[in-house]
Amino acid sequence: MDPSLQLPATNPLDQSSFLTPKEIAAMSAIGMKTYGDLLEHYPKRHEDRRRFDAFPMQPTLQPVCLRGMVIDARSMRYSSSFASYEAIILDGKGGVFGSNKITLRWFNMPFLAKMLAAGHEVIVYGKVKDQKGKLVIDHPEFEILRDDDGTSIHIDGIVPIYKNISGIAQRRLREIMHTLLRRVRAETLTFPYDVAPRQRRADDIEHAHFPVSLEQAAQARRRFALEEFFTIQLNVVWRRARHFDHTGRVLGKKTSLLTAFYQSLPFDLTGAQKRSIKEILADMRSPRPMNRLLQGDVGSGKTFVAMAAMLLAIDSGCQAALMAPTQILAEQHYLTFQKWLAPLGVRLSLRTGNREEHSHEEQAQIIIGTHALLFQEQAFSDLGFVVIDEQHKFGVSQRARLISHGKKPDVLVMTATPIPRTLTLTLYGDLDVSVLDERPANRGKIITALRSNPKVSEITKFIKEHLDAGRQTYLVYPLVEESESVKAESATEAFEKWSKRLKPHQTGLLHGKMPAEEKEQIMQRFRANELQALVATSVIEVGVDVPNANIMIIHHAERFGLAQLHQLRGRIGRGKHKSYCVLLTDSKTPEALEKLQALVDSNDGFVIAEVDLRLRGPGDVLGTAQSGLSDIRFADFLADTNLLREARTHADEVIATDPKLEGIHAPLRAFIDHETLALEHRS
């Protein structure tokens, strides 16, 4: 098409002559208004359809792209609320089909019966698993080929695969993009900061959609990943610069309480704990407010570091607060602080949604609680130090609301979820970071084992031997109650069985659907050893500290995430006794077994985090709640340290030359998070 006849990227979609009203409505529903918005809907991946993977003879660790013929398709009903649609495909290319078969399976998607039938030639994409001796792909992506596909944009080339837009088929979306690139001047789709001056952005836009090689696609995607990470780092550097501009209070000059605390401990702190306290103390004595992350593996002793820092704060005459995401975790902290700090005369208070407890009649020096602290401004007279535990469970505005109860307080955020080192720059680039990479010397060794379908009698005998010796055990299940859609035993079902098997020892049940009072009552009985066994769900993942418990049996372990399994395992090995974590599974899929074997091979959360990153990719590892990066489009580049550092360098340069983004970089102000701007305006 003559370039002079092409349209600018700013043209609205509703003026398009090649989009239907339904397509325009579907795009508008996800925020697309212009041609440029649609062009920036980059493919999530590309398939090299010049050649397809051979039909596998066994399960696969990675997704495969197959071309085959549907020879049978039918609906399967298992109950009134659970059904599947299955299609069997034969391998083949160029019209020659062999005898290798794979079953495609979708659950509770009855509309597929109108789309996919015997006789269709298809391209499918997904992981192959073994299901009772037959090879199956659950919920594969698929595309039906047509007679005219021989040399089209849908076949025999590097083909883009897009994130779905509801109501628009993958094939149609590809055609729309191809038309759009011919009708729109790509150079009018600009970015307000050139991160790659040696490359033409218009060329990269085309290469990101329809490249001639996978290498060309990767280079284009890297450019747009760099732009995206630049906007993330711009927010990081902006927050850090605003933080450094503030003058806070100088704390930590007096150390008498800290000295008394050290002398009261029957053990020595680890080198990592001492190093972290020293780093925190240096921050507290600085005139700028502290903004530090304490990242520690399960059982590394973060709580003792937080205690030491809070003692330094109250010795300076101000209050300290600790906010935890769950009542169980807040109450566990309160018990721990009471044990170690009450003898030092420190006044404590616990405040949760339905419970309030005080160790003294006078105003508390340390206040521990859940989200309830956000709404109890009257509890604070001079808040100078804030600790936020499991900080990824709280939003920016929630953290800011607690901090606003004080006047420029020092802030320590903590996480027991090890973040791969390559991602720390992205998530915590505005924080100084302290890492606890040692376990306290008084902790027992944890032995982890993987078992496939062991006899219940053997498990029962193993547990009872330890209960008879005075120890306690956790029995963890993935479900609270029985489910028709998931074939796994639930905690509620298992509780009745274990109560009988483990007699005369007492067994309790704990799960997230219980009222808070009932959960706390069960935990109190377990801590007191009135219950010797606890059948539970992942509700015990954090905030449970019972040193006498040394056995953890995790049923259907393949159904838990790797980081979650590591957190669960961290509930044992907290006392002096040798501990045992047994992972039970009936899965035979290579990826599930590789994941579980990683737990067997290492107790180091940072090593496990790197394995998780490799197995699942950064997007799944981070997760929506944990990262705050739920809408990130190029998550597959988050492991590229060089790219992250390049983005950070660009952001540093921009803020250094235009600190308020009011000069030549004023258009970049649109990328600063609106919550961050609002909080800055209020302060």
C-alpha positions in Angstrom: 0.0 0.0 0.0 1.2 3.6 -0.8 2.6 4.9 2.6 0.8 8.2 2.0 -2.5 6.4 2.1 -1.7 4.7 5.4 -3.5 5.8 8.6 -1.9 7.1 11.8 -1.8 4.8 14.8 -3.9 7.3 16.8 -7.0 6.7 14.6 -9.9 5.2 16.7 -10.9 1.6 16.1 -14.6 2.5 15.7 -13.7 4.2 12.4 -12.2 1.0 10.9 -13.6 -0.4 7.7 -12.2 -3.9 8.3 -13.4 -4.6 11.8 -17.0 -5.7 12.7 -19.0 -3.9 15.4 -18.7 -7.0 17.6 -14.9 -7.1 17.2 -14.6 -3.4 18.1 -16.8 -3.9 21.2 -14.6 -6.9 22.3 -11.5 -4.8 21.9 -13.0 -1.8 23.7 -13.9 -4.1 26.6 -10.2 -4.6 27.3 -9.3 -1.0 26.9 -8.3 -0.9 23.2 -9.5 2.4 21.6 -7.0 3.1 18.8 -5.1 1.2 16.0 -2.0 1.8 18.1 -3.6 0.0 21.1 -4.3 -3.0 18.9 -0.8 -3.0 17.4 0.6 -3.1 20.9 -1.3 -6.4 21.5 2.0 -8.3 20.8 2.0 -12.1 20.3 2.7 -14.1 23.5 4.8 -16.4 21.4 5.5 -17.6 17.9 5.2 -21.1 16.4 7.5 -22.3 13.6 5.0 -23.9 11.4 7.5 -24.7 8.7 8.0 -27.8 10.7 6.1 -29.5 13.6 7.2 -31.6 16.5 7.1 -35.3 16.0 4.3 -37.0 17.9 5.9 -38.0 21.2 5.9 -41.5 22.5 6.0 -40.4 26.2 5.1 -37.4 28.4 6.9 -34.1 27.7 8.4 -31.5 30.0 7.9 -28.7 27.5 4.8 -27.9 25.3 4.9 -29.4 21.8 3.3 -28.1 18.6 1.7 -30.9 16.7 -0.2 -31.2 13.4 -2.8 -34.0 13.2 -6.2 -35.2 12.1 -9.2 -35.6 14.4 -10.4 -39.2 14.1 -12.9 -39.2 16.9 -14.5 -36.6 19.2 -17.1 -36.9 21.9 -18.5 -35.5 25.1 -17.9 -37.4 28.4 -20.1 -36.8 31.5 -18.8 -37.8 35.0 -21.5 -36.1 37.1 -24.2 -33.5 36.9 -21.6 -30.7 37.2 -18.5 -32.3 35.7 -17.9 -33.2 32.0 -15.2 -33.2 29.4 -14.9 -33.0 25.7 -12.3 -35.3 24.2 -10.8 -35.5 20.7 -8.4 -38.1 19.4 -5.8 -37.0 16.8 -3.5 -39.0 14.6 -0.1 -37.6 13.7 0.5 -36.4 10.2 1.8 -33.7 7.8 1.1 -33.0 4.2 -1.9 -35.3 4.2 0.0 -38.4 5.2 -1.1 -39.6 8.6 0.5 -42.3 10.8 -0.8 -44.4 13.6 0.4 -42.4 16.7 -2.5 -41.1 18.7 -2.9 -38.4 21.3 -6.1 -37.5 23.2 -7.0 -33.9 23.6 -9.2 -33.1 26.6 -11.1 -30.1 27.9 -13.2 -30.0 31.1 -16.6 -28.3 31.4 -16.4 -26.6 27.9 -19.4 -28.1 26.1 -19.4 -25.5 23.3 -16.3 -27.3 21.8 -18.7 -29.9 20.5 -19.9 -27.3 17.9 -16.3 -26.3 17.0 -14.2 -29.5 16.7 -15.2 -32.7 15.1 -13.9 -35.8 13.4 -12.3 -35.0 10.0 -10.8 -31.7 11.1 -7.1 -31.2 10.5 -5.7 -29.3 13.5 -2.6 -27.7 15.0 -2.4 -28.2 18.8 -0.1 -26.8 21.4 0.4 -28.1 24.9 2.2 -30.5 27.3 1.7 -34.2 26.9 1.1 -36.3 30.0 0.5 -39.9 30.8 -3.1 -40.7 31.9 -3.4 -44.4 32.8 -1.3 -45.5 29.9 -2.6 -43.1 27.2 -1.0 -39.8 26.1 -3.2 -36.8 26.9 -3.0 -33.0 26.4 -5.4 -31.2 28.8 -6.8 -27.9 27.6 -4.5 -27.5 24.6 -4.5 -24.5 22.4 -5.8 -25.5 19.0 -6.5 -24.2 15.5 -8.5 -25.8 12.7 -6.7 -25.8 9.4 -8.6 -25.0 6.2 -8.1 -26.0 2.6 -6.7 -22.5 1.7 -4.0 -22.6 4.4 -1.2 -23.9 2.3 0.9 -20.8 2.1 -1.1 -18.3 4.1 -0.2 -16.4 7.3 -1.5 -19.3 9.3 0.8 -22.1 8.1 4.3 -22.7 6.6 5.9 -19.8 8.4 6.7 -18.2 11.7 3.1 -17.7 13.0 2.1 -15.3 15.8 0.0 -16.7 18.7 -1.9 -13.9 20.6 -3.4 -13.7 24.0 -7.1 -14.3 23.4 -9.6 -11.5 23.0 -13.0 -12.8 24.0 -15.2 -13.4 21.0 -12.3 -13.2 18.4 -10.8 -16.4 17.2 -7.0 -16.8 17.0 -7.2 -17.1 13.3 -9.3 -14.0 12.8 -7.1 -12.0 15.2 -4.0 -12.9 13.1 -5.7 -11.7 10.0 -6.7 -8.4 11.6 -3.1 -7.8 12.7 -1.8 -8.6 9.2 -4.3 -6.1 7.7 -3.5 -3.5 10.3 0.2 -3.6 9.6 -0.5 -2.8 5.9 -3.0 0.0 6.6 -1.4 1.8 9.6 1.8 3.8 9.6 3.8 2.0 12.3 6.2 4.9 12.8 3.3 7.0 14.2 3.1 4.5 17.2 5.8 6.1 19.3 7.3 5.7 22.8 8.3 8.8 24.7 11.9 7.5 25.4 14.1 5.8 22.9 15.6 2.8 24.6 17.1 1.3 21.4 18.2 4.2 19.1 20.0 1.9 16.7 16.8 0.0 15.8 13.8 1.4 13.9 10.8 1.0 16.2 8.5 0.7 13.2 10.5 -2.3 11.9 10.4 -3.9 15.4 6.6 -3.6 15.5 6.3 -5.5 12.3 8.9 -8.1 13.3 7.2 -8.6 16.7 4.0 -9.7 14.8 5.2 -11.3 11.6 9.0 -12.0 11.6 10.8 -14.0 9.0 12.7 -15.9 11.7 12.4 -16.7 15.4 15.6 -14.7 16.0 14.1 -11.6 14.5 11.0 -12.1 16.7 13.1 -12.4 19.8 15.1 -9.2 19.0 11.9 -7.2 18.5 10.3 -8.7 21.6 13.4 -7.7 23.6 13.0 -4.1 22.6 9.4 -3.9 23.8 10.4 -5.8 27.0 13.0 -3.2 27.6 10.5 -0.4 27.1 8.1 -2.1 29.6 10.8 -2.8 32.2 12.0 0.8 31.7 8.5 2.0 32.9 8.7 -0.3 35.9 12.1 0.9 36.8 11.1 4.5 36.3 8.5 4.0 39.1 11.2 2.3 41.3 13.7 5.1 40.8 11.0 7.8 41.3 9.9 6.3 44.6 13.5 5.9 45.7 14.3 9.5 44.8 11.2 10.8 46.7 12.2 8.7 49.7 15.7 10.1 49.8 14.3 13.6 49.6 12.6 13.3 53.0 14.2 14.0 56.3 13.2 11.5 59.0 14.1 11.0 62.6 17.4 9.7 63.9 16.8 6.5 66.0 19.0 3.8 67.4 21.5 5.9 69.4 20.5 4.1 72.7 21.2 0.3 72.7 20.5 -0.7 76.3 17.4 -2.7 75.5 19.2 -4.4 72.6 22.1 -5.3 74.8 19.7 -6.7 77.4 17.9 -8.7 74.7 21.2 -10.2 73.5 22.1 -11.2 77.0 18.7 -12.9 77.6 19.0 -15.2 74.6 20.1 -18.7 75.4 21.7 -18.9 71.9 23.9 -16.7 69.7 22.4 -15.0 66.6 23.7 -16.1 63.3 26.3 -14.1 61.4 23.6 -13.1 58.8 21.3 -11.9 61.6 24.0 -9.8 63.2 25.0 -8.4 59.7 21.3 -7.5 59.0 20.9 -5.8 62.4 24.0 -3.8 61.8 22.7 -2.7 58.4 19.3 -1.7 59.9 21.0 0.2 62.7 23.0 2.2 60.2 19.8 3.1 58.4 18.1 4.1 61.7 20.9 6.4 62.6 20.7 8.1 59.2 18.6 11.2 59.0 16.6 9.8 56.0 13.8 7.4 56.7 14.8 3.7 56.4 13.2 1.7 53.6 14.7 -1.8 53.8 13.7 -5.3 52.8 14.7 -8.2 55.0 14.6 -11.3 52.8 15.1 -14.5 54.7 14.5 -18.2 54.0 12.1 -20.3 56.1 13.5 -20.6 59.6 16.3 -18.1 59.1 15.3 -16.0 62.1 13.7 -12.8 60.6 11.5 -12.4 63.7 14.5 -12.0 66.0 16.0 -9.3 63.6 12.7 -7.5 63.7 12.6 -7.6 67.5 16.1 -6.2 67.7 15.2 -3.3 65.4 12.0 -2.6 67.2 13.9 -2.5 70.6 16.2 0.1 69.1 13.2 2.2 68.1 11.4 2.1 71.5 14.7 2.7 73.3 14.7 6.0 71.3 11.3 6.9 72.8 8.9 6.0 70.0 6.4 3.2 69.2 6.9 0.3 66.8 4.3 -1.6 64.9 4.3 -5.0 63.1 1.6 -5.8 60.6 1.0 -9.4 59.4 -1.4 -10.6 56.7 -3.2 -13.3 58.8 -4.6 -13.6 62.4 -2.6 -16.9 62.9 0.7 -15.1 61.9 -0.1 -12.0 64.0 -0.9 -14.1 67.1 2.2 -16.2 66.6 4.3 -13.1 66.5 2.6 -11.8 69.7 3.3 -15.0 71.6 7.0 -14.9 70.4 7.4 -11.2 71.4 5.8 -11.9 74.8 8.2 -14.8 75.5 11.3 -12.8 74.8 10.5 -9.1 75.4 8.0 -9.1 78.3 10.9 -10.0 80.8 12.6 -6.9 79.5 9.6 -4.8 80.6 8.5 -4.0 77.0 4.7 -3.2 76.8 3.0 -5.2 74.0 -0.4 -5.0 72.3 -2.2 -7.4 69.9 -4.9 -6.0 67.6 -6.7 -8.1 65.0 -10.1 -8.0 63.5 -11.8 -9.7 66.5 -9.2 -9.7 69.2 -7.4 -7.1 71.3 -4.9 -8.0 74.1 -2.5 -5.8 76.1 0.4 -6.8 78.3 0.2 -3.6 80.4 -2.4 -1.0 81.2 -0.1 1.8 79.9 0.1 2.6 76.2 1.9 -0.2 74.2 5.4 0.3 72.9 5.1 -2.4 70.3 1.7 -3.0 68.6 1.2 -6.2 66.6 -1.7 -6.9 64.4 -3.4 -7.6 61.1 -5.0 -5.2 58.6 -7.0 -4.0 61.7 -4.0 -1.7 62.4 -4.8 0.3 59.4 -8.0 1.6 61.1 -6.8 2.1 64.6 -5.0 5.4 64.4 -5.9 6.0 68.1 -3.5 3.2 69.1 -0.5 5.3 68.0 0.9 8.3 69.8 4.3 8.4 68.2 4.9 5.7 65.6 8.5 5.7 64.6 9.2 2.2 63.3 7.0 0.0 61.1 7.6 -3.7 60.2 5.4 -5.3 57.5 5.7 -9.1 57.4 5.0 -11.1 54.3 4.9 -7.7 52.6 3.8 -9.0 49.2 0.4 -9.8 50.7 -0.3 -6.0 51.2 -1.0 -3.4 48.5 0.9 -0.1 48.1 -1.9 1.9 49.6 -2.3 -0.5 52.6 1.4 -0.2 53.5 1.2 3.6 53.0 -1.8 3.9 55.3 0.0 2.2 58.2 3.1 4.3 57.6 0.9 7.4 57.6 0.1 6.8 61.3 3.6 8.0 62.1 5.8 10.9 61.0 8.3 9.6 58.4 8.8 6.4 60.3 11.6 3.9 59.5 10.1 1.0 57.5 11.3 -2.7 57.4 9.4 -5.0 55.1 10.0 -8.7 55.4 9.4 -11.7 53.2 9.9 -15.4 53.8 9.3 -16.2 50.1 12.7 -16.3 48.5 12.7 -14.3 45.3 15.2 -15.4 42.6 18.1 -13.1 42.7 17.5 -12.1 39.1 14.1 -10.6 40.0 15.1 -8.7 43.1 16.1 -5.6 41.0 12.6 -5.5 39.5 10.5 -6.1 42.6 12.6 -4.3 45.3 14.7 -1.8 43.4 13.5 1.0 45.6 14.5 -0.8 48.8 17.8 -1.5 50.4 18.0 -5.3 50.8 19.3 -7.5 53.7 19.4 -11.2 53.2 19.4 -13.9 55.9 21.2 -16.8 54.2 22.0 -18.9 57.3 19.8 -21.1 59.6 20.2 -20.8 63.4 22.5 -23.4 64.8 19.9 -24.7 67.3 17.6 -26.0 64.5 17.2 -29.7 63.8 18.0 -31.2 60.4 15.2 -31.7 58.0 15.2 -34.9 55.8 12.9 -34.7 52.8 11.7 -37.9 51.0 9.5 -38.5 47.9 7.2 -41.5 48.0 4.8 -42.8 45.3 1.6 -44.4 46.6 3.0 -45.9 49.9 0.9 -48.1 52.1 -1.2 -46.2 54.6 -0.2 -48.7 57.2 3.5 -47.8 56.7 2.8 -44.1 57.0 0.7 -44.7 60.1 3.4 -46.8 61.8 6.1 -44.1 61.0 4.0 -41.3 62.5 3.0 -43.3 65.6 6.6 -44.1 66.4 7.4 -40.4 66.6 4.1 -39.5 68.5 4.9 -42.3 71.0 8.3 -40.6 71.5 6.5 -37.3 72.3 6.7 -35.5 69.0 3.9 -34.0 66.9 3.0 -34.2 63.2 1.3 -32.3 60.4 -0.8 -34.1 57.7 -1.3 -31.6 54.9 -4.0 -31.9 52.1 -4.6 -29.6 49.1 -8.4 -29.5 49.5 -10.7 -28.5 52.4 -13.6 -30.6 51.3 -14.3 -33.3 48.7 -14.5 -32.0 45.1 -16.1 -33.5 42.0 -13.7 -31.8 39.7 -10.4 -32.6 41.5 -9.6 -36.3 42.3 -7.8 -35.8 45.5 -8.6 -36.6 49.1 -9.6 -33.6 51.2 -8.6 -32.6 54.7 -12.1 -33.0 56.0 -12.4 -36.6 54.7 -8.9 -37.4 56.0 -9.5 -36.0 59.5 -12.0 -38.8 60.4 -9.6 -41.5 59.1 -6.5 -40.2 60.9 -8.4 -39.7 64.1 -9.0 -43.4 64.2 -5.6 -44.5 62.9 -3.6 -42.5 65.4 -5.5 -43.3 68.6 -4.9 -42.9 71.5 -3.1 -39.8 70.2 -5.4 -36.8 69.6 -5.9 -35.3 66.1 -7.1 -31.9 65.2 -8.4 -30.3 61.9 -7.4 -26.8 60.7 -8.4 -25.1 57.4 -9.1 -21.7 56.1 -12.9 -21.9 56.1 -13.0 -22.2 59.9 -14.0 -19.1 62.0 -10.9 -17.3 63.3 -11.8 -18.2 67.0 -11.9 -21.9 66.1 -8.6 -21.8 64.2 -6.9 -20.1 67.1 -8.4 -22.6 69.6 -7.0 -25.5 67.5 -3.6 -23.9 67.2 -3.5 -23.2 71.0 -4.2 -26.9 71.7 -1.6 -28.0 69.1 1.1 -25.7 70.6 0.2 -27.0 74.1 0.6 -30.6 72.8 -3.0 -31.4 73.7 -3.3 -32.4 70.0 -0.5 -34.5 68.7 -1.5 -34.6 65.0 -2.9 -31.8 62.9 -4.7 -32.5 59.6 -4.5 -29.2 57.7 -4.6 -27.4 54.4 -2.0 -24.8 53.3 -3.4 -22.4 56.0 -0.4 -23.5 58.1 2.0 -22.2 55.4 3.1 -19.2 57.5 2.8 -18.2 61.1 2.9 -21.6 62.7 5.8 -22.2 65.0 5.6 -25.4 67.1 9.2 -26.6 67.8 8.0 -30.0 69.0 6.5 -30.9 65.6 9.0 -32.8 63.5 6.9 -34.8 61.0 5.1 -33.4 57.9 3.3 -35.6 55.5 2.1 -33.7 52.4 -0.5 -35.6 50.4 -1.0 -35.0 46.7 2.2 -33.0 46.9 2.2 -32.4 43.1 -0.9 -30.1 43.6 1.1 -27.5 45.6 3.5 -25.0 44.1 7.3 -25.4 44.7 7.6 -22.2 46.9 4.4 -23.3 48.8 5.9 -26.7 49.5 9.1 -25.1 50.8 7.0 -22.9 53.1 5.1 -25.8 54.4 8.3 -27.8 55.0 9.5 -24.8 57.0 6.9 -25.6 59.7 9.1 -28.4 60.9 12.8 -28.3 61.8 12.1 -25.5 64.2 13.2 -27.4 67.3 16.2 -29.5 68.2 14.7 -32.8 66.9 15.6 -34.3 63.5 12.6 -33.7 61.3 11.1 -35.5 58.3 9.1 -34.1 55.4 7.5 -36.8 53.2 6.0 -35.8 49.8 3.3 -38.2 48.7 2.2 -38.4 45.0 0.7 -40.7 42.5 1.7 -38.4 39.6 3.9 -39.8 36.9 4.4 -36.6 34.9 8.0 -35.6 34.5 7.5 -31.9 35.4 5.7 -32.9 38.7 8.4 -35.4 39.6 11.2 -32.9 38.7 9.5 -30.2 40.9 9.2 -32.6 43.9 12.7 -33.9 43.4 14.0 -30.3 43.8 12.6 -30.3 47.3 14.4 -33.5 48.1 17.7 -32.2 46.7 17.8 -28.9 48.6 16.6 -27.1 51.7 17.8 -23.7 50.4 14.9 -21.5 49.5 17.0 -19.4 47.1 18.1 -22.5 45.2 14.5 -23.7 45.1 13.3 -20.3 43.8 15.8 -20.5 40.9 14.5 -24.0 40.1 10.9 -22.7 40.2 11.9 -19.9 37.9 13.4 -22.4 35.4 10.4 -24.8 35.5 7.5 -22.3 35.5 8.9 -19.0 34.1 8.9 -15.7 35.9 5.3 -14.8 35.3 3.9 -17.8 37.1 6.6 -17.7 39.8 5.8 -14.1 40.7 2.0 -14.5 40.7 -0.4 -11.6 40.8 -0.5 -10.9 44.5 3.2 -11.4 45.2 4.6 -9.2 42.4 2.2 -6.5 41.7 3.1 -7.1 38.1 0.0 -9.0 37.1 -0.4 -7.1 33.8 3.2 -7.5 32.6 3.4 -8.5 29.0 6.9 -9.7 28.7 7.3 -11.8 31.9 9.5 -14.3 30.0 12.3 -11.6 30.0 12.2 -11.1 33.8 15.1 -13.6 34.2 17.3 -11.5 31.9 19.5 -9.7 34.4 21.2 -7.7 31.7 17.9 -6.4 30.3 16.8 -5.4 33.8 20.0 -3.5 34.5 19.8 -1.8 31.1 16.2 -0.6 32.0 17.4 0.6 35.4 20.3 2.6 33.8 17.9 4.3 31.5 15.5 5.1 34.4 18.4 6.4 36.5 19.5 8.7 33.7 16.0 10.1 33.2 15.4 10.9 36.9 18.9 12.4 37.2 18.4 14.8 34.4 14.7 15.5 35.0 13.9 14.6 38.7 10.2 15.8 38.6 9.6 14.7 35.0 8.5 18.2 34.2 11.0 19.1 31.5 11.9 17.2 28.3 10.7 13.9 29.9 7.3 15.3 31.0 5.4 12.7 28.8 6.9 9.9 31.0 5.0 11.2 34.0 2.0 9.3 32.5 3.8 6.0 33.4 4.2 6.8 37.1 1.8 4.7 39.1 -1.3 6.8 40.0 -1.2 5.5 43.6 2.4 6.6 44.0 1.5 10.1 42.7 -1.6 10.3 44.9 0.4 9.3 48.0 3.1 11.8 47.2 0.5 14.5 46.8 -1.1 13.7 50.1 2.3 13.8 51.9 
